[in-house]
Amino acid sequence: MIEPGSESEGTELLERLSREQQALTRFGGLWRHAADTLSDTAGVVTETAALALDVGRAGIWTFDVTRCNLESLYIYQTDQERHSRGASLAVKDYPAYFDALEREEVLQASDARAAPHTRGLFETYLKPNAIGAMLDIPIRADAQLTGVLCLEHVGGKRAFHEDEINTAKHLASVFGAALEFKLHADERLKAEADLRDQVALWSIFFEQNRDGIVMLRTDGSVYRANKRFADMLGYTPDEVRRLHVWNWDGQLDRETIEGMIRSIDFTGDCFETRHRRKNGEEFDVEVTTNCAYYNGSKLIFCNCRDITERKRDHEKIRKLATTDTLTSIANRGEFSRLLTEEIERATRYDRRMALIMYDIDH
């Protein structure tokens, strides 16, 4: 509690408190009409602080992204009723001042030219701006020093009273809260933008993929499928969404498929099967599976690649490697392999084996 010591001091206190009250009341009105930018918020806070403490200059300074410089976001000059910005203080040039900012809650210099933490500013900042006293309140957001509210008396020495310090601390905390809100808002906006980018990339990958992609629920029904998958089966996208796996798998029965769905985990699987088109035709596919949980439900991701051409090519290569090009029967290498297998089989089961050899060329 602040108690006056004499009648003159009491009058001075009442005048200060009245001035501070009027400034804070005006601050409420300005705050309601302030835009959402930090610059506008700083303008309201600095103007209020200058009027409340009756100082010639009030400024809000914030660190740049490198934290190597303190830059003026807004400086209000009372005599001209105007704002300015653009000044900068390099941290390395004023170590005593910045050390004090990190350590203290309040930096009060009734004689700024002589105070240990501010005298280093004399030639470059105090003298050019005719500053005789300073009251600096560090601004913190998320428990980190992010800037400072500077109240600068133009002229000679001046002491700052407890009620003035409390008013300045209140205004600094208001701006700190606004800064913290903006930092979090920026983080949310960045996260939302990143999410939109990821969704867009996923959509491009999903819809423009040359393979058919289908996402299954654990009951075997279709959760989502791309157009390529629908085209492979000869269905429309709407028709595909009403199908189950066993409606298009031509090789595996329902019981086997349900067991595979239950067993698929994050490690996934890869296998070959045959899919059946809407018109009944079947074709060879290679299916790569994986699973993920979405909204608490397990989904099976299936990448389905038509390997008809690949199988046909493999068969051609196998035939060229194992048959005679003239007669289309097994060549010497393939004959030797088959003969070895039959001899091993006869030996394993203790059976006799007959071998008949024909000369096809004659």
FIKEDO-883177 format. One record per atom (N, C-alpha, C): atom name; x, y, z. Coordinates in steps of 0.2 Angstrom, whole numbers, plus 5000, padded with zeros to 4 digits. Example, Ala and Ser with C-alpha at 12.3 -4.5 7.8 and 13.67 -1.06 7.14 Angstrom:
N:5066:4972:5039
CA:5062:4978:5039
C:5066:4984:5039
N:5064:4989:5035
CA:5068:4995:5036
C:5064:5000:5039
This chain:
N:5004:4994:5000
CA:5000:5000:5000
C:5004:5006:5000
N:5003:5011:4996
CA:5007:5017:4996
C:5004:5023:5000
N:5008:5025:5005
CA:5005:5030:5010
C:5009:5037:5009
N:5006:5042:5008
CA:5009:5049:5007
C:5012:5051:5014
N:5018:5054:5014
CA:5022:5056:5020
C:5020:5063:5022
N:5017:5068:5018
CA:5015:5075:5019
C:5010:5077:5015
N:5007:5083:5016
CA:5001:5085:5012
C:5003:5086:5005
N:5009:5089:5004
CA:5011:5090:4997
C:5012:5083:4993
N:5015:5078:4997
CA:5016:5072:4994
C:5010:5068:4993
N:5005:5070:4997
CA:4998:5067:4996
C:4995:5069:4990
N:4996:5076:4989
CA:4993:5079:4983
C:4996:5076:4977
N:5003:5076:4977
CA:5006:5073:4971
C:5004:5066:4970
N:5003:5062:4975
CA:5001:5055:4974
C:4994:5055:4971
N:4990:5059:4974
CA:4983:5059:4971
C:4983:5061:4963
N:4987:5066:4962
CA:4988:5068:4955
C:4991:5062:4950
N:4996:5059:4953
CA:4998:5053:4949
C:4993:5048:4948
N:4990:5046:4954
CA:4985:5040:4953
C:4979:5042:4949
N:4977:5049:4949
CA:4972:5051:4945
C:4974:5051:4937
N:4980:5053:4936
CA:4983:5052:4929
C:4983:5045:4927
N:4986:5041:4931
CA:4986:5034:4929
C:4980:5031:4928
N:4975:5033:4932
CA:4968:5030:4931
C:4965:5032:4925
N:4966:5039:4923
CA:4963:5041:4917
C:4966:5038:4911
N:4973:5037:4911
CA:4976:5034:4906
C:4974:5026:4905
N:4973:5023:4910
CA:4971:5016:4910
C:4964:5015:4908
N:4959:5020:4910
CA:4952:5020:4907
C:4952:5021:4900
N:4957:5026:4897
CA:4957:5027:4890
C:4960:5021:4887
N:4964:5018:4890
CA:4968:5012:4887
C:4962:5007:4886
N:4957:5006:4890
CA:4952:5001:4889
C:4948:5003:4882
N:4947:5009:4881
CA:4943:5011:4875
C:4947:5010:4869
N:4954:5012:4869
CA:4958:5011:4864
C:4959:5003:4862
N:4960:4999:4867
CA:4961:4992:4867
C:4955:4989:4863
N:4949:4991:4864
CA:4943:4988:4861
C:4943:4989:4853
N:4946:4995:4851
CA:4946:4996:4844
C:4953:4995:4841
N:4958:4992:4845
CA:4964:4990:4842
C:4964:4984:4837
N:4968:4985:4832
CA:4968:4979:4827
C:4971:4973:4830
N:4971:4968:4826
CA:4974:4961:4829
C:4982:4961:4828
N:4985:4966:4825
CA:4992:4966:4824
C:4996:4968:4831
N:5002:4965:4831
CA:5006:4967:4837
C:5008:4975:4837
N:5009:4977:4831
CA:5011:4984:4830
C:5005:4989:4833
N:4999:4987:4832
CA:4994:4991:4834
C:4993:4991:4842
N:4994:4985:4844
CA:4994:4983:4851
C:4999:4987:4855
N:5005:4987:4852
CA:5011:4991:4855
C:5010:4998:4855
N:5006:5001:4850
CA:5004:5008:4849
C:5000:5010:4855
N:4995:5006:4857
CA:4990:5007:4862
C:4994:5007:4869
N:4998:5002:4870
CA:5002:5001:4876
C:5007:5007:4877
N:5010:5009:4872
CA:5015:5014:4873
C:5012:5021:4874
N:5007:5022:4871
CA:5003:5029:4872
C:5001:5029:4879
N:4998:5024:4881
CA:4995:5024:4888
C:5000:5024:4893
N:5006:5021:4892
CA:5011:5021:4897
C:5014:5028:4897
N:5015:5031:4892
CA:5018:5038:4891
C:5013:5043:4895
N:5007:5042:4894
CA:5002:5047:4898
C:5001:5045:4905
N:5001:5039:4907
CA:5001:5037:4914
C:5007:5039:4918
N:5013:5038:4915
CA:5019:5040:4919
C:5021:5047:4917
N:5018:5051:4913
CA:5020:5057:4911
C:5027:5058:4909
N:5029:5053:4904
CA:5036:5053:4901
C:5036:5056:4894
N:5042:5058:4892
CA:5042:5060:4885
C:5042:5055:4880
N:5044:5049:4882
CA:5045:5044:4877
C:5043:5037:4880
N:5039:5033:4876
CA:5038:5026:4878
C:5038:5022:4872
N:5042:5016:4873
CA:5043:5012:4868
C:5043:5005:4869
N:5041:5000:4865
CA:5041:4993:4865
C:5046:4991:4860
N:5051:4987:4863
CA:5056:4984:4859
C:5056:4976:4860
N:5057:4973:4854
CA:5057:4966:4854
C:5063:4963:4851
N:5065:4957:4852
CA:5071:4954:4849
C:5070:4952:4842
N:5075:4952:4838
CA:5074:4949:4831
C:5074:4941:4832
N:5073:4938:4826
CA:5073:4931:4826
C:5080:4928:4828
N:5085:4931:4827
CA:5092:4929:4830
C:5093:4930:4837
N:5089:4935:4840
CA:5090:4937:4847
C:5097:4940:4848
N:5100:4943:4842
CA:5106:4947:4842
C:5105:4954:4842
N:5098:4956:4841
CA:5097:4963:4841
C:5090:4965:4844
N:5089:4970:4848
CA:5083:4972:4851
C:5081:4978:4846
N:5075:4977:4843
CA:5072:4982:4838
C:5066:4985:4841
N:5065:4992:4839
CA:5060:4996:4842
C:5053:4994:4837
N:5048:4991:4841
CA:5042:4989:4837
C:5038:4996:4837
N:5038:5000:4842
CA:5034:5006:4843
C:5037:5011:4848
N:5038:5017:4846
CA:5040:5022:4851
C:5036:5028:4850
N:5032:5029:4856
CA:5028:5035:4856
C:5031:5041:4859
N:5031:5047:4856
CA:5034:5053:4858
C:5028:5058:4860
N:5028:5059:4866
CA:5022:5063:4869
C:5022:5070:4866
N:5027:5074:4866
CA:5027:5081:4864
C:5024:5081:4857
N:5026:5077:4852
CA:5024:5077:4846
C:5017:5072:4844
N:5016:5069:4849
CA:5010:5064:4849
C:5011:5060:4842
N:5016:5057:4841
CA:5017:5053:4836
C:5022:5047:4837
N:5021:5042:4833
CA:5025:5035:4834
C:5030:5035:4829
N:5036:5031:4831
CA:5041:5030:4826
C:5044:5023:4828
N:5047:5020:4823
CA:5050:5013:4824
C:5056:5013:4820
N:5060:5007:4820
CA:5066:5006:4816
C:5072:5006:4819
N:5073:5009:4826
CA:5079:5009:4829
C:5081:5002:4831
N:5087:5001:4832
CA:5090:4994:4834
C:5096:4994:4838
N:5096:4990:4843
CA:5102:4990:4848
C:5105:4983:4847
N:5111:4982:4846
CA:5115:4976:4846
C:5116:4973:4853
N:5115:4967:4854
CA:5116:4964:4861
C:5123:4964:4863
N:5127:4963:4858
CA:5135:4963:4859
C:5137:4970:4861
N:5134:4975:4859
CA:5137:4982:4861
C:5135:4984:4868
N:5130:4981:4871
CA:5128:4984:4877
C:5127:4978:4882
N:5132:4974:4884
CA:5132:4968:4888
C:5129:4970:4895
N:5130:4975:4898
CA:5128:4977:4905
C:5120:4978:4905
N:5118:4981:4900
CA:5111:4982:4899
C:5107:4976:4898
N:5109:4972:4894
CA:5106:4966:4892
C:5106:4960:4897
N:5112:4960:4901
CA:5112:4956:4907
C:5107:4958:4912
N:5106:4964:4913
CA:5102:4966:4918
C:5095:4965:4916
N:5093:4965:4910
CA:5086:4963:4907
C:5085:4956:4908
N:5090:4952:4908
CA:5089:4945:4909
C:5087:4943:4916
N:5091:4947:4921
CA:5091:4945:4928
C:5085:4949:4932
N:5083:4955:4930
CA:5079:4959:4934
C:5072:4959:4932
N:5067:4961:4936
CA:5060:4962:4934
C:5059:4969:4932
N:5063:4973:4936
CA:5062:4981:4934
C:5069:4984:4934
N:5070:4988:4929
CA:5076:4991:4928
C:5075:4999:4929
N:5077:5002:4934
CA:5075:5009:4936
C:5082:5013:4936
N:5082:5018:4932
CA:5088:5022:4932
C:5086:5029:4932
N:5086:5032:4939
CA:5084:5039:4940
C:5089:5044:4936
N:5095:5041:4936
CA:5100:5045:4932
C:5103:5040:4927
N:5100:5040:4921
CA:5102:5035:4916
C:5109:5036:4913
N:5112:5042:4914
CA:5119:5043:4911
C:5124:5040:4916
N:5122:5038:4922
CA:5127:5036:4927
C:5125:5029:4930
N:5119:5026:4929
CA:5117:5020:4931
C:5121:5014:4928
N:5124:5009:4931
CA:5128:5004:4928
C:5125:5001:4922
N:5119:5000:4922
CA:5116:4996:4917
C:5114:5000:4911
N:5114:5007:4911
CA:5112:5011:4906
C:5117:5016:4903
N:5122:5017:4907
CA:5127:5022:4905
C:5131:5020:4898
N:5131:5014:4897
CA:5134:5012:4890
C:5130:5014:4884
N:5123:5016:4886
CA:5119:5018:4880
C:5120:5026:4879
N:5124:5029:4883
CA:5124:5036:4883
C:5125:5039:4876
N:5131:5038:4873
CA:5133:5041:4867
C:5129:5040:4861
N:5126:5033:4861
CA:5123:5031:4855
C:5115:5032:4855
N:5112:5032:4862
CA:5105:5032:4862
C:5103:5038:4867
N:5105:5038:4873
CA:5103:5043:4878
C:5104:5050:4876
N:5110:5052:4874
CA:5112:5059:4872
C:5108:5061:4866
N:5108:5057:4861
CA:5104:5060:4855
C:5097:5061:4856
N:5094:5057:4861
CA:5087:5058:4862
C:5085:5062:4869
N:5091:5065:4872
CA:5090:5069:4878
C:5087:5065:4883
N:5088:5059:4884
CA:5085:5055:4889
C:5089:5056:4896
N:5086:5057:4901
CA:5089:5058:4908
C:5088:5052:4913
N:5082:5049:4912
CA:5080:5044:4917
C:5076:5039:4913
N:5076:5032:4915
CA:5073:5027:4912
C:5070:5022:4917
N:5064:5019:4915
CA:5061:5014:4918
C:5059:5009:4913
N:5063:5003:4914
CA:5062:4998:4909
C:5059:4991:4912
N:5054:4989:4909
CA:5051:4983:4912
C:5052:4977:4906
N:5055:4972:4908
CA:5056:4966:4903
C:5049:4963:4902
N:5049:4961:4895
CA:5043:4958:4893
C:5044:4951:4892
N:5040:4946:4895
CA:5041:4939:4894
C:5035:4936:4891
N:5036:4931:4887
CA:5031:4927:4884
C:5033:4920:4884
N:5029:4915:4886
CA:5031:4908:4887
C:5037:4908:4892
N:5038:4912:4897
CA:5043:4912:4902
C:5050:4914:4898
N:5050:4917:4893
CA:5056:4919:4889
C:5056:4926:4888
N:5062:4929:4889
CA:5063:4936:4888
C:5062:4938:4881
N:5057:4942:4879
CA:5056:4943:4872
C:5056:4950:4870
N:5056:4955:4875
CA:5057:4962:4873
C:5057:4966:4880
N:5056:4972:4879
CA:5056:4977:4885
C:5051:4983:4883
N:5048:4985:4889
CA:5044:4991:4888
C:5048:4997:4891
N:5050:5002:4887
CA:5055:5007:4890
C:5051:5014:4891
N:5051:5016:4897
CA:5048:5023:4898
C:5054:5028:4900
N:5054:5033:4895
CA:5060:5037:4895
C:5058:5044:4897
N:5061:5047:4902
CA:5060:5054:4904
C:5065:5058:4900
N:5063:5063:4896
CA:5067:5068:4893
C:5068:5073:4897
N:5075:5075:4898
CA:5077:5080:4902
C:5082:5078:4907
N:5082:5080:4914
CA:5087:5078:4919
C:5085:5071:4922
N:5087:5071:4929
CA:5086:5065:4933
C:5078:5065:4935
N:5076:5059:4936
CA:5069:5058:4939
C:5068:5051:4942
N:5065:5051:4948
CA:5064:5045:4951
C:5057:5042:4949
N:5056:5036:4949
CA:5049:5033:4948
C:5047:5030:4954
N:5040:5031:4955
CA:5037:5029:4961
C:5034:5022:4961
N:5032:5019:4966
CA:5030:5012:4966
C:5024:5011:4962
N:5019:5016:4963
CA:5013:5016:4959
C:5014:5016:4952
N:5019:5020:4950
CA:5021:5021:4943
C:5024:5014:4940
N:5028:5011:4944
CA:5031:5005:4942
C:5026:5000:4942
N:5021:4999:4946
CA:5016:4994:4946
C:5012:4995:4939
N:5010:5001:4938
CA:5007:5003:4931
C:5011:5000:4925
N:5017:5002:4925
CA:5021:5000:4920
C:5022:4992:4919
N:5022:4989:4925
CA:5023:4982:4925
C:5016:4979:4922
N:5010:4982:4924
CA:5004:4979:4922
C:5004:4980:4914
N:5006:4986:4911
CA:5005:4987:4904
C:5010:4982:4900
N:5016:4981:4903
CA:5021:4976:4900
C:5018:4969:4900
N:5014:4967:4906
CA:5012:4960:4906
C:5006:4960:4901
N:5002:4965:4900
CA:4997:4965:4895
C:5000:4964:4888
N:5005:4967:4886
CA:5008:4966:4880
C:5011:4959:4879
N:5014:4957:4885
CA:5017:4950:4885
C:5012:4945:4883
N:5006:4946:4886
CA:5000:4941:4885
C:4998:4942:4878
N:4998:4948:4875
CA:4996:4948:4868
C:5001:4945:4863
N:5008:4946:4865
CA:5013:4943:4861
C:5013:4935:4861
N:5012:4933:4867
CA:5011:4926:4868
C:5006:4923:4864
N:5000:4926:4864
CA:4994:4924:4860
C:4996:4924:4853
N:4999:4929:4851
CA:5001:4929:4844
C:5006:4924:4842
N:5011:4922:4846
CA:5016:4917:4845
C:5012:4911:4844
N:5007:4909:4849
CA:5003:4903:4848
C:4999:4903:4842
N:4996:4909:4841
CA:4992:4909:4835
C:4996:4908:4828
N:5002:4911:4828
CA:5006:4909:4822
C:5008:4902:4822
N:5009:4899:4828
CA:5011:4892:4828
C:5005:4888:4825
N:4999:4890:4827
CA:4993:4886:4825
C:4992:4887:4817
N:4993:4893:4815
CA:4992:4895:4808
C:4997:4891:4804
N:5003:4890:4806
CA:5009:4886:4803
C:5007:4879:4803
N:5004:4877:4809
CA:5002:4870:4809
C:4997:4868:4804
N:4992:4873:4804
CA:4986:4872:4799
C:4988:4872:4792
N:4993:4877:4790
CA:4996:4877:4783
C:5000:4871:4782
N:5004:4868:4787
CA:5007:4862:4785
C:5002:4856:4784
N:4997:4856:4788
CA:4992:4851:4787
C:4989:4851:4781
N:4987:4857:4778
CA:4984:4858:4772
C:4989:4856:4766
N:4995:4857:4767
CA:5000:4855:4762
C:5000:4847:4762
N:5000:4844:4768
CA:5001:4837:4768
C:4995:4834:4765
N:4989:4837:4767
CA:4983:4834:4764
C:4983:4835:4756
N:4985:4841:4754
CA:4986:4842:4746
C:4990:4837:4743
N:4996:4836:4746
CA:5001:4831:4744
C:4998:4824:4744
N:4995:4822:4749
CA:4992:4815:4750
C:4987:4814:4744
N:4983:4820:4743
CA:4977:4819:4738
C:4980:4818:4731
N:4986:4822:4730
CA:4989:4821:4723
C:4992:4814:4723
N:4995:4812:4728
CA:4998:4805:4728
C:4992:4800:4727
N:4987:4801:4731
CA:4982:4796:4731
C:4978:4795:4724
N:4976:4801:4722
CA:4972:4801:4716
C:4976:4800:4709
N:4982:4803:4709
CA:4986:4802:4703
C:4991:4796:4703
N:4990:4792:4708
CA:4995:4786:4708
C:4993:4781:4702
N:4998:4778:4699
CA:4997:4774:4693
C:4994:4767:4696
N:4995:4766:4702
CA:4993:4760:4705
C:4986:4761:4708
N:4982:4755:4709
CA:4976:4756:4713
C:4977:4756:4720
N:4974:4761:4724
CA:4974:4761:4731
C:4967:4760:4734
N:4967:4756:4739
CA:4960:4755:4742
C:4962:4755:4750
N:4958:4758:4753
CA:4958:4758:4761
C:4952:4754:4763
N:4954:4749:4768
CA:4948:4744:4770
C:4947:4745:4777
N:4941:4744:4779
CA:4939:4743:4786
C:4941:4736:4788
N:4940:4735:4795
CA:4942:4728:4797
C:4937:4723:4795
N:4931:4725:4793
CA:4926:4721:4791
C:4926:4719:4783
N:4932:4722:4780
CA:4933:4720:4773
C:4929:4725:4769
N:4926:4730:4771
CA:4922:4735:4767
C:4927:4740:4765
N:4925:4744:4760
CA:4929:4749:4757
C:4928:4756:4761
N:4933:4758:4763
CA:4933:4765:4767
C:4934:4771:4761
N:4939:4769:4757
CA:4940:4774:4752
C:4945:4771:4747
N:4944:4773:4740
CA:4948:4770:4735
C:4949:4776:4730
N:4955:4775:4726
CA:4956:4780:4721
C:4953:4778:4715
N:4953:4783:4710
CA:4949:4781:4703
C:4953:4776:4700
N:4960:4775:4700
CA:4963:4770:4697
C:4961:4763:4699
N:4960:4762:4706
CA:4957:4756:4708
C:4951:4754:4705
N:4946:4759:4705
CA:4940:4758:4702
C:4940:4756:4695
N:4945:4759:4691
CA:4945:4758:4684
C:4948:4751:4683
N:4953:4749:4687
CA:4956:4742:4687
C:4950:4737:4687
N:4945:4738:4691
CA:4940:4733:4692
C:4934:4734:4688
N:4934:4740:4684
CA:4928:4741:4680
C:4922:4744:4683
N:4923:4746:4689
CA:4917:4749:4693
C:4918:4757:4693
N:4912:4760:4695
CA:4913:4767:4696
C:4915:4768:4703
N:4918:4774:4705
CA:4920:4775:4712
C:4914:4774:4717
N:4908:4776:4716
CA:4903:4774:4720
C:4901:4767:4721
N:4902:4763:4716
CA:4901:4756:4716
C:4906:4753:4720
N:4912:4755:4720
CA:4918:4752:4723
C:4917:4753:4731
N:4914:4759:4733
CA:4913:4760:4740
C:4908:4755:4743
N:4904:4752:4739
CA:4899:4747:4742
C:4901:4740:4742
N:4908:4739:4740
CA:4910:4732:4739
C:4914:4730:4746
N:4915:4723:4746
CA:4920:4720:4751
C:4926:4717:4747
N:4931:4715:4750
CA:4937:4712:4747
C:4935:4706:4743
N:4931:4702:4746
CA:4929:4695:4743
C:4925:4696:4737
N:4922:4702:4736
CA:4919:4703:4729
C:4923:4704:4723
N:4930:4706:4724
CA:4934:4706:4719
C:4940:4702:4719
N:4942:4698:4725
CA:4947:4694:4725
C:4945:4687:4722
N:4949:4685:4717
CA:4947:4679:4713
C:4951:4673:4716
N:4955:4673:4720
CA:4959:4668:4722
C:4958:4666:4730
N:4957:4671:4734
CA:4956:4670:4741
C:4949:4670:4743
N:4947:4665:4748
CA:4941:4665:4750
C:4940:4670:4756
N:4933:4671:4758
CA:4932:4676:4763
C:4935:4674:4770
N:4935:4668:4772
CA:4938:4666:4778
C:4945:4668:4778
N:4949:4666:4773
CA:4956:4668:4772
C:4957:4675:4773
N:4953:4679:4769
CA:4954:4686:4768
C:4953:4690:4775
N:4948:4687:4779
CA:4946:4690:4785
C:4952:4689:4790
N:4955:4683:4790
CA:4961:4681:4794
C:4967:4686:4792
N:4968:4687:4786
CA:4973:4691:4784
C:4972:4698:4786
N:4966:4701:4786
CA:4965:4708:4788
C:4966:4708:4796
N:4964:4703:4800
CA:4965:4703:4807
C:4973:4703:4809
N:4977:4700:4804
CA:4984:4699:4806
C:4988:4705:4803
N:4986:4709:4799
CA:4990:4714:4796
C:4991:4719:4801
N:4998:4721:4802
CA:5000:4726:4807
C:5004:4732:4804
N:5008:4735:4808
CA:5011:4741:4805
C:5017:4739:4800
N:5019:4732:4801
CA:5025:4730:4797
C:5022:4728:4790
N:5016:4727:4789
CA:5013:4726:4783
C:5014:4719:4780
N:5013:4718:4773
CA:5014:4712:4770
C:5014:4714:4762
N:5016:4709:4759
CA:5016:4709:4751
C:5015:4702:4748
N:5010:4702:4744
CA:5008:4695:4741
C:5005:4696:4734
N:5005:4691:4731
CA:5002:4691:4724
C:4995:4687:4724
N:4990:4690:4721
CA:4983:4686:4720
C:4980:4688:4714
N:4974:4686:4713
CA:4971:4688:4707
C:4964:4692:4708
N:4963:4697:4705
CA:4957:4701:4706
C:4952:4700:4700
N:4946:4700:4702
CA:4941:4699:4697
C:4937:4706:4695
N:4937:4707:4689
CA:4933:4713:4687
C:4926:4712:4687
N:4922:4718:4686
CA:4915:4718:4686
C:4912:4713:4681
N:4916:4713:4675
CA:4913:4708:4670
C:4916:4701:4670
N:4919:4699:4676
CA:4921:4692:4677
C:4928:4691:4675
N:4931:4695:4672
CA:4938:4694:4670
C:4943:4694:4676
N:4948:4690:4676
CA:4953:4690:4681
C:4959:4692:4679
N:4963:4695:4683
CA:4970:4698:4681
C:4975:4697:4688
N:4981:4697:4686
CA:4986:4696:4692
C:4988:4703:4695
N:4988:4703:4701
CA:4990:4709:4705
C:4995:4707:4711
N:4999:4712:4712
CA:5003:4712:4718
C:5001:4717:4723
N:4999:4715:4729
CA:4996:4719:4734
C:5001:4720:4740
N:5002:4726:4741
CA:5006:4728:4747
C:5002:4731:4752
N:5002:4729:4758
CA:4997:4731:4763
C:5001:4734:4769
N:4997:4738:4773
CA:5000:4741:4779
C:4994:4743:4783
N:4994:4745:4789
CA:4988:4747:4793
C:4990:4754:4797
N:4985:4757:4799
CA:4985:4763:4803
C:4979:4764:4806
N:4979:4768:4812
CA:4973:4770:4815
C:4971:4777:4814
N:4965:4777:4813
CA:4962:4784:4811
C:4955:4785:4815
N:4955:4790:4819
CA:4949:4791:4823
C:4948:4785:4828
N:4953:4782:4830
CA:4952:4776:4834
C:4950:4769:4831
N:4950:4770:4824
CA:4948:4763:4820
C:4954:4761:4816
N:4955:4755:4815
CA:4960:4752:4811
C:4958:4752:4804
N:4963:4755:4800
CA:4962:4755:4792
C:4967:4751:4789
N:4966:4747:4784
CA:4971:4743:4780
C:4972:4747:4774
N:4978:4749:4772
CA:4980:4752:4766
C:4983:4747:4761
N:4980:4746:4755
CA:4982:4741:4750
C:4984:4745:4744
N:4990:4744:4742
CA:4992:4746:4735
C:4992:4741:4731
N:4988:4741:4725
CA:4987:4735:4721
C:4990:4737:4714
N:4994:4733:4712
CA:4998:4734:4706
C:4996:4729:4701
N:4994:4730:4695
CA:4992:4725:4690
C:4999:4723:4687
N:5000:4716:4688
CA:5006:4713:4686
C:5005:4709:4680
N:5000:4709:4676
CA:4998:4705:4671
C:5004:4705:4666
N:5006:4711:4664
CA:5012:4712:4659
C:5018:4709:4662
N:5019:4710:4668
CA:5025:4708:4671
C:5026:4700:4671
N:5020:4697:4673
CA:5019:4690:4673
C:5020:4687:4666
N:5017:4690:4661
CA:5018:4688:4654
C:5025:4688:4652
N:5029:4694:4654
CA:5036:4694:4652
C:5040:4689:4655
N:5038:4688:4662
CA:5042:4683:4665
C:5041:4676:4662
N:5035:4675:4660
CA:5034:4668:4657
C:5038:4668:4650
N:5038:4673:4646
CA:5042:4673:4640
C:5049:4672:4642
N:5052:4675:4647
CA:5059:4674:4648
C:5060:4667:4651
N:5056:4664:4655
CA:5056:4658:4657
C:5056:4653:4651
N:5052:4654:4647
CA:5051:4649:4641
C:5058:4650:4637
N:5060:4656:4635
CA:5066:4656:4632
C:5072:4653:4635
N:5072:4653:4642
CA:5078:4650:4645
C:5077:4643:4646
N:5072:4640:4645
CA:5071:4633:4647
C:5069:4628:4641
N:5067:4631:4635
CA:5065:4628:4629
C:5069:4629:4623
N:5069:4624:4619
CA:5073:4625:4612
C:5069:4629:4608
N:5072:4634:4605
CA:5068:4639:4600
C:5065:4636:4594
N:5068:4630:4592
CA:5066:4627:4586
C:5060:4622:4587
N:5061:4618:4593
CA:5055:4613:4594
C:5051:4615:4600
N:5052:4620:4604
CA:5048:4622:4609
C:5048:4617:4615
N:5052:4612:4615
CA:5052:4607:4621
C:5058:4609:4625
N:5059:4606:4631
CA:5064:4607:4636
C:5071:4607:4633
N:5075:4612:4634
CA:5082:4612:4631
C:5086:4607:4636
N:5093:4607:4635
CA:5097:4602:4638
C:5097:4604:4646
N:5098:4611:4647
CA:5098:4613:4654
C:5092:4611:4658
N:5086:4612:4655
CA:5079:4611:4658
C:5078:4603:4659
N:5081:4600:4653
CA:5080:4592:4654
C:5084:4590:4659
N:5090:4592:4660
CA:5094:4590:4666
C:5091:4591:4673
N:5088:4597:4673
CA:5085:4599:4680
C:5079:4594:4681
N:5075:4593:4676
CA:5069:4589:4677
C:5071:4582:4678
N:5076:4579:4675
CA:5079:4573:4676
C:5081:4572:4683
N:5085:4577:4686
CA:5087:4577:4692
C:5082:4576:4697
N:5076:4580:4696
CA:5071:4580:4701
C:5067:4573:4701
N:5067:4570:4695
CA:5063:4564:4695
C:5067:4558:4698
N:5074:4559:4697
CA:5078:4554:4700
C:5078:4555:4708
N:5078:4561:4711
CA:5077:4562:4718
C:5071:4559:4720
N:5065:4561:4717
CA:5059:4558:4719
C:5058:4551:4719
N:5061:4547:4714
CA:5061:4540:4714
C:5065:4537:4720
N:5071:4540:4721
CA:5075:4538:4726
C:5072:4539:4733
N:5068:4545:4734
CA:5065:4547:4740
C:5059:4542:4742
N:5056:4540:4737
CA:5050:4535:4738
C:5052:4528:4736
N:5058:4527:4735
CA:5060:4520:4733
C:5056:4517:4728
N:5056:4520:4722
CA:5052:4518:4716
C:5056:4517:4710
N:5054:4513:4706
CA:5058:4512:4699
C:5056:4518:4695
N:5061:4519:4690
CA:5060:4525:4686
C:5062:4523:4679
N:5058:4524:4674
CA:5060:4523:4667
C:5062:4529:4663
N:5066:4529:4658
CA:5068:4535:4655
C:5068:4533:4647
N:5064:4536:4643
CA:5064:4535:4636
C:5067:4542:4633
N:5071:4541:4628
CA:5074:4547:4625
C:5072:4546:4617
N:5070:4552:4614
CA:5069:4552:4607
C:5073:4557:4604
N:5075:4556:4598
CA:5079:4561:4594
C:5074:4565:4590
N:5072:4571:4592
CA:5067:4575:4588
C:5069:4577:4581
N:5075:4577:4580
CA:5078:4580:4574
C:5077:4575:4568
N:5076:4569:4570
CA:5075:4563:4565
C:5068:4560:4565
